[in-house]
Amino acid sequence: MSKEEILSPCIRNCCLSQQDICLGCFRHIDEIVGWRSLSVANKQAVLLKCRERQKINDKTEKLNE
């Protein structure tokens, strides 16, 4: 593995939401399927989106408690 390679954020807890977002890693199904062909910059962008989606999910869950 090169220094620039970014590992998949998959945590093997795959369950898709109605919006096709994995509730384990918060990637969209298209991002999951295309992960290996993405550039380093695009993988970093996906990871940023994942963190944003997770924050939104966490806030929604707290509101539903």
Phi and psi in degrees as a GROMACS rama.xvg file:
@    title "Ramachandran Plot"
@    xaxis  label "Phi"
@    yaxis  label "Psi"
@TYPE xy
-79.0881  164.543  SER-2
-60.9416  -32.3264  LYS-3
-86.6737  -8.49427  GLU-4
-69.9256  136.59  GLU-5
-110.529  124.63  ILE-6
-73.7928  152.616  LEU-7
-61.2967  140.284  SER-8
-81.8185  6.65959  PRO-9
-57.7671  132.578  CYS-10
-114.614  14.7465  ILE-11
59.3342  36.7471  ARG-12
-128.304  58.312  ASN-13
-80.5409  122.334  CYS-14
-155.493  117.814  CYS-15
-87.2776  139.498  LEU-16
-78.3971  178.807  SER-17
-64.9318  -20.7878  GLN-18
-93.7236  11.7703  GLN-19
62.8302  34.6834  ASP-20
-104.089  129.364  ILE-21
-70.4936  129.288  CYS-22
-82.1276  0.919378  LEU-23
-93.6371  -51.6306  GLY-24
-112.441  -8.61025  CYS-25
67.5671  24.168  PHE-26
-91.7436  150.239  ARG-27
-74.2499  152.902  HIS-28
-54.4948  -38.017  ILE-29
-64.6572  -34.9682  ASP-30
-71.3651  -34.6423  GLU-31
-66.5667  -50.2513  ILE-32
-63.4368  -38.5563  VAL-33
-93.5036  4.01888  GLY-34
-50.2383  -48.6781  TRP-35
-63.9347  -25.9965  ARG-36
-93.5115  -3.44599  SER-37
-76.0445  148.18  LEU-38
-72.8939  166.635  SER-39
-57.7719  -44.2782  VAL-40
-62.7831  -41.0613  ALA-41
-69.9373  -35.6085  ASN-42
-63.4345  -40.8614  LYS-43
-62.9413  -38.9403  GLN-44
-65.262  -40.5173  ALA-45
-63.0954  -43.6075  VAL-46
-61.9406  -36.5384  LEU-47
-64.7591  -44.7741  LEU-48
-60.7487  -39.5815  LYS-49
-60.2906  -44.5076  CYS-50
-63.0672  -40.0862  ARG-51
-64.8091  -43.8566  GLU-52
-63.6178  -38.854  ARG-53
-65.4573  -41.1471  GLN-54
-60.594  -44.8184  LYS-55
-61.9974  -43.476  ILE-56
-62.491  -43.2562  ASN-57
-62.9976  -41.5791  ASP-58
-65.046  -41.7613  LYS-59
-63.3019  -42.3202  THR-60
-62.8356  -39.3691  GLU-61
-65.5674  -37.9469  LYS-62
-67.2538  -28.7127  LEU-63
-86.4435  -2.73003  ASN-64
